[in-house]
Amino acid sequence: MYTLILLLILFLIVIFGTLLYFKIQNQKQVMLEAGRCPSCGSETKRFEDESSGVLFEVSPIESRILKNHGCSGIVEIEYICKSCGVKEIHNSVGNSCCGL
């Protein structure tokens, strides 16, 4: 009886731990896409030219596509922080290329 209860508790801990891991990874990806580093906290800097009123943005996050798996496949993107040098790879759903 105690074994079943222990196994159930361990199963629930594993499930919640896995869900927490995916939630944290999703939050990191959203932060990187917004131009903020989840490690050092550096954000996109914005400068405005006073004479012409043009707004310039300098992002500390550099992104590049590692693999593109076709029209409806997964796109693997590598994000690199210029401030602290952190590299992270995240997956994103590709856009459809059927032209509709």
N, C-alpha and C positions, 0 to 999 in steps of 0.2 A: 504494500500500500504506500509506504513512504517512498519507495523507488518510483512509483508512478507520479506522485506529487512532485518529486525532485525533477524528474524528466520533463514534466509539464512546465515547471518554473524555468528550467534551463531552455526549453524550446521557446517560451515567451521572451526570455532575455535575448536570445539569438535573433528572433524576429524583430524586436524593437531596436536592437543594436544595428541591424541591417538597414532598417528604415531610417534611423538617425543618420547613418553614414551617407545614404543617398540624398537625404535632405541637405546635409552640409555640403556635399559636392554640387548640388544644384544651386545653392546659395553662392558658392564660390564662382560658379560659371556666370551667374547673373551679375555679380560684382565685376568680374573681368570684362564682360560685354559692356558694362556701363562706364568702364575706364578707371576703375579703382582696383588697387592691389589688395587682396585679402591678407597678405602677409605683413607688409609694411604700412599699409593704409594710405599710400600716396594717391592723389586724385588728379583728374584732368585740370590743367591750369588754363585759365581763359584770360586773354589780353585784348584790350580794345584800343584800336588806333584812334587817337583823339581827333586827328585832322580829317580822316575820312569816315570814321565810325564803323570800321570793319572789325569784326570779332574774330580773333585767332584762338585756336585751341591746340594745346600740346598735351597729348596723352602719354602717360608713363607706360602704358600697356601696348606691346607690339604683338600682332597676331599674324599667323600664317597657316595656310591649309596644308596639312600633311597628306591626307588621302581624301579623295572624293569618290564615293562608291556609286556613281551614276546619278540619274535624274531623281529617283525617289529613294536613294540610299542615304546612308549616314555620312556626314562630313566630319573628319577628325581635324580639330583646330588646336594649334599649339599657341599658348599665350606666354609671353615673356615680359617680365617687369624690368624696365630700364633702370629703376632706382635700386632695387635689391637683388636682381638677377634670378628671381624665382621663375621656374618653368613649369607649366601645367598643361596637360593635354585633356581636352574635353570633347565629347561628341555632340553633334547637333544634327537635327533632321534636315536633309537637303530639300531644296525647292524643286517643285515639279517642272519639267521642261517640255510639257506637252503643248504649251502655248495657249491654254484656255484662259 
